[in-house]
Amino acid sequence: MSNYQLAQLNIATMKAPLESPGMADFVANLARINALAEASPGFVWRLQDEAGDATALRPFGDEVLVNLSVWRDVQALSDYVYTSAHTEMLKRRQEWFSKVSAAHMVLWWVPVGHCPSVLEAAERLALLQELGASAQAFSFRQAFAAPDAQASLPIS
């Protein structure tokens, strides 16, 4: 068993204010999708405010939503993102969020029990944007093994 867990941050710039009719379907599904994440194998923790989500937290700007969570490993997060009911929301993201050219999602390893801060997550995202994938900041496309994994080569 690893002494590390996978942290992930993704940010998204809204096309309209959260209270607008254009975002209503996204907002209506938040509780369901958050509950799905929490019930998923390998889920550890997620950033949330008093309302139970992180929509009121805007560290990247007024129009940018943030999602920060910790998972057992890359596979657990990937299964949730790409093989659960979360995919129905993922397929609709262009309805609610602007397309971005820079990296908007970053993964990195944290010691078991560590819940990363938004500042830590922002630093990892900046690292990925500036230097590309590394063991300190990576993506699903080029994932790296946990620091205490037997193999030191990147995993794909």
MARDREN-477058 format. One record per residue (C-alpha): residue number from 1; x, y, z. Coordinates in steps of 0.5 Angstrom, whole numbers. Layout:
N
    k      u      v      w
  NUM      X      Y      Z
...
This chain:
156
    k      u      v      w
    1      0      0      0
    2      3      7     -2
    3      4     12      3
    4      1     17     -2
    5     -5     19     -5
    6     -7     23    -11
    7     -9     30    -11
    8    -13     33    -17
    9    -15     41    -18
   10    -19     43    -24
   11    -22     50    -26
   12    -27     52    -31
   13    -29     59    -33
   14    -36     60    -33
   15    -40     62    -39
   16    -45     66    -35
   17    -46     67    -27
   18    -48     61    -23
   19    -55     64    -21
   20    -57     65    -29
   21    -61     60    -33
   22    -56     58    -37
   23    -52     55    -31
   24    -59     52    -28
   25    -58     45    -30
   26    -50     45    -28
   27    -52     47    -21
   28    -58     42    -21
   29    -53     37    -22
   30    -48     39    -17
   31    -50     35    -11
   32    -52     29    -15
   33    -45     29    -18
   34    -41     31    -11
   35    -45     25     -8
   36    -43     20    -13
   37    -36     22    -12
   38    -36     21     -5
   39    -39     14     -6
   40    -34     12    -11
   41    -28      7    -10
   42    -22     11     -8
   43    -25     17     -6
   44    -21     21      0
   45    -23     28      1
   46    -26     34     -3
   47    -26     42     -2
   48    -32     44      0
   49    -36     50      3
   50    -41     51      8
   51    -46     49      3
   52    -43     43      1
   53    -40     44     -5
   54    -34     49     -7
   55    -38     54    -12
   56    -37     60     -7
   57    -30     59     -7
   58    -27     63    -12
   59    -19     64    -11
   60    -18     64    -19
   61    -23     70    -20
   62    -30     71    -20
   63    -32     67    -26
   64    -28     61    -25
   65    -30     55    -21
   66    -25     50    -17
   67    -26     43    -16
   68    -20     40    -11
   69    -20     33     -9
   70    -16     27     -6
   71    -16     20     -9
   72    -13     13     -7
   73     -9     13    -14
   74    -10     15    -22
   75    -14      9    -23
   76    -19     11    -18
   77    -20     18    -20
   78    -20     16    -28
   79    -26     11    -27
   80    -30     16    -23
   81    -29     22    -29
   82    -29     17    -35
   83    -33     11    -33
   84    -39     14    -28
   85    -45     18    -29
   86    -40     24    -28
   87    -39     23    -36
   88    -46     26    -37
   89    -44     32    -34
   90    -37     32    -38
   91    -40     31    -44
   92    -44     38    -43
   93    -38     42    -40
   94    -38     46    -47
   95    -45     49    -45
   96    -43     52    -38
   97    -36     53    -39
   98    -31     57    -44
   99    -26     53    -48
  100    -19     54    -45
  101    -12     53    -49
  102     -8     52    -42
  103     -8     47    -38
  104    -14     47    -33
  105    -13     40    -29
  106     -7     38    -25
  107     -5     32    -21
  108      0     31    -16
  109      2     26    -10
  110      1     28     -3
  111      2     24      3
  112     -3     20      6
  113     -8     24     10
  114     -6     31      7
  115    -11     35      4
  116     -8     40      0
  117    -10     48      0
  118    -12     52     -6
  119     -5     55     -6
  120     -2     49     -6
  121     -6     47    -12
  122     -5     53    -16
  123      2     53    -15
  124      2     46    -18
  125     -3     48    -24
  126      2     54    -25
  127      8     49    -25
  128      4     44    -30
  129      3     50    -35
  130     10     53    -35
  131     14     47    -35
  132     10     41    -38
  133      8     34    -34
  134     13     32    -29
  135     13     28    -23
  136     11     34    -19
  137      5     36    -23
  138      2     32    -29
  139     -5     30    -32
  140     -8     23    -34
  141     -5     24    -41
  142      2     23    -38
  143      1     21    -31
  144      7     19    -26
  145      7     14    -21
  146      7     15    -13
  147     14     17    -10
  148     14     10     -7
  149     12      6    -12
  150     17      1    -15
  151     17      3    -22
  152     20     10    -23
  153     18     11    -30
  154     12     15    -32
  155      6     11    -33
  156      1     12    -38
